[in-house]
Amino acid sequence: MAVLHTWGSTLVHHPHLHCIVTGGGCAVDRDEWVRCRPNFFVPVKALSRLFRGRFLAALRSAYANGELKFFGALEILKDPGWFAEHLRPLQKIDWVVYAKRPFAGPEAVLTYLSRYTHRVAISNRRLVAFDERGVTFRYKDYRTKSQDRWKSMTLSADEFLRRFLLHVLPRGFHRIRHYGLFANAERSEKLNRARVLLGQPPRTVIAEPRTEKPSVPCSYTCPACGTAMLIVRVLLPQRTARGPPVRIAA
């Protein structure tokens, strides 16, 4: 499972992925569970370079197919030479890939990640003030190692909105993706097969019996949807209505 995050604590553009990967998988013939080696999952440096190569290859392909648009100061990248020159340094720097085991167990990892799956770039509790100076909010300074890591930042309203809108995904983009055993195609079958190979009973979902509601004759229908309306209670007036008092001139 991969979850996309695009923001840092100060709302700057900081795209990164949080991924949960099983420590093994079914063999090709699905007759055996292949485990990763003890105390070793994947070679992180090799994975970093592989991810860098795949990402840059996809970026060049999108550029060649005319799928990238450049505006403002980036219009210079419309020239193929400038675009290639812009990507050249990215082939030499290290792309960060970090992997570790779930020390507190899989449940703790899922609990941690579930807090961020449907969040926006900033929560209301981090907003401090909005006045003539702009928007003031709290952020965590990760470079500070002391306990006093929370600081305040004030941005103009325009800059605050610009940073916030950087993290609104375009239409058609998905923040969460599932792969492997958790991919939508044949997910139930794959997970049950994995449970069998791991010595766990297959998961069965017991459907609750459906109870049909008794039909109630009704002569009233909703004018909006046409569904029959059921009269629950009729409220009668408690007193006779009267008109407003009439003022009599002296």
N, C-alpha and C positions, 0 to 999 in steps of 0.2 A: 504494500500500500504506500503510495506516495502522496504527500500533501505539499502543495505549493505555498510558499510565503514570499512576499515581495517587499516587505518593509523592515526597516530597522527601528530602534527605539525612538529616533528623532524623525521618523516618517520618510527618511531618505530611501531611494530605490536600492534595495538590497535583496535581489532574487536568490532564493535557495530552496532546497527540497528537504523535507523530513521523510525518511523512508523506513518502513518496517519490513524486514526480510526474514523469512523462515530460515532456520539453521539446517537446511537440508531440503530435499524434494523427492518426488517420485521419479523412478527411472523411466526411460523412454517407453518400455513395455508395461509400466505401472505394476510390475510384480515385486518391486523392492523399493525400500526407502533409503535413499543415499544421504548419509549424514556428513556434515562438515567435520573436519579434523578437530580434535580437542584443542582448545585455546587458540584456534585459528579459523577465521571465517573467509576472508578474501584478502588478496594483496592490495593494500590501500593505495600505494604509489602507482601500481599498474592500473588500478581502477580509475585513479585521478587522470592519468594520461589518456586512457581509453575514452573517458567521458569528455575530456577536452577535444580529442580528435573527432568524436561523433558530433559534438555540438557545433564545432566550426565547420564541419562538412555540411551539416544541415543548414547552417547560416549561408554558406556560399551557394548552396542549391536554391534556397529561397531568393537570394539576390539574382541569380541567373534567370529564374522564372518570373522576375518582376513582382515578387510578393512583398518586398520591403519598400516602404515609402519614407522619404526624408524631407524634413521641413526646417526652415530657419537656418541656424548655424550648421546643421547637418546636411544641407543640400549639396555640399561639396562631395559627399560620399556617393552621389549619383554617378560620378566618374569611376569606371572600373579600376583605374590605377590607384586613385585615392582610397577606394574601398579595400583593395588588397593591401595597401600600405597601412591602413588602419588595423587590419587583422594580424599583420605580421608580428607585432610584439606579443599578442595573445598566445602565439604558438610556443613561446619560450618561458612564460611565467607559470608558476605552479597553480593548478586549480585545486581548491581545497575539497578533499573528501575525507570525512571522519566517520569511523565505525567503532562501535563498542558493544559489548554484551549488556543485556538488561540486568543490572546488578540486583534490583529489587523484584525481578520477575517480569514476565510479559504484561501482567495486569497493570503494573506501575507505569510501563511505557505507554500503554493504551490510555490510561488515565491522564498522563501528562499531555499526550498529543491531542486528546479529545477536547482539551481546553482551547485549542487554537484552530480547530477545523473550520468553524463557522464564525470566527471573529472578524471584525473589520480592523483597519490599521491602528486605530486608537479607541480606547474605551472612554466612557463618560467620566469615570473616576479619576482619569489622568488630567482632565481639563481643570485648570485652576481659575482662569479669569478671561474675560473678553471685554476690552475697553478701547479707549482711543489709541493706545499703543499697538494693539493687535490681540492675538490669541496666545495665552500663556498656558503651558502644559508641562507636566512632569515627565522626565525620561531617565532611563538608567544608563549611567556611564560605565560601560563594561571594561574600560581601561583602568578604572580606579579599583584597586584591590581591597580598599578599606570598606567598612560597613556603610559609610556615608556615600553610597553610589547613586542615590536619587538626587537629581538636580532639576532646575526649572529652565525653560527656554521660552522666549517670546518671539513670535513670527507675525509679520503683517498678515492681515486677513487674506489677501491675495496669495501670498506664499504658502500659508497654511492650507488653503483650498487646493493649490497646485500640487502640493505634496500628497494630500489626502487622495486626490483623484488619480494619482499615479498607480494606486493599488486597487482601482476598480477594474475588474477583468473585462475584456471585450466580450461582446456577445458570442456565444458558442464555445468559450473557454471553460474548462472545468478545473476546479481547485484540487479535487481529489481523484486519483486514478487507482485502479486495482489491476494487478497483474498476476500471472502464474496461477496458483491454486485459488486465488480470490477473484480472478477475472470472471466477468459475467457469463461467458460461454461455458457451460457444463460445470458451473461452480459447485453445485450441490453434489454432483457425481464425483468430482475431484476431491472434495473435502471428505466425503464418506470413504473414498478409497484410501486417502491418507490416514484416516482414523483406523481403518482395518490394518494397514501396514505398521502402524505405531502401537497396535494392540489395544486400541480404544474402541468402544462400541460405536457403530454408526449413529449419527444424530437423526432422530425421527421427530417429525413435527406432528403433533396430535391436533387434528382440526376440531375446533369446538362445534358441537351440534348446533345447527341453525334452528331457531325457533320462529315459526311464522306468527306474525302479529295477527290477531283476529280482525277480520274486516268489519269496519263500523260503517253502517249506512250514513251518508252525509249528503246533504243537499247544497252545501256551501263549498265553493272552490276558490282557490287563491287566484286573484286576477293577474298575478305576475307569472306564475309557473303552471297554473292549472291543477295543482295538487289538491286533493280533498282536505278540507279544513275540519278539525274536530273541535266541537264546542266543549270547553272545559268548565266554564262557569259563566253565568249571566249575571251581570251587575246591574241592579235596579237602583234608580235614584232614591236617595234617603229622604229627600224633602221636595216639595213642589217648587219648581223654578219660578222666580218672579222677576219682574223688571226692576230697573234701578229706581230709587226714590225720586219723586218729582218735587222740585223746589217751588214753593208757593210764595209769590211776592207779597210783602207786607202792605 
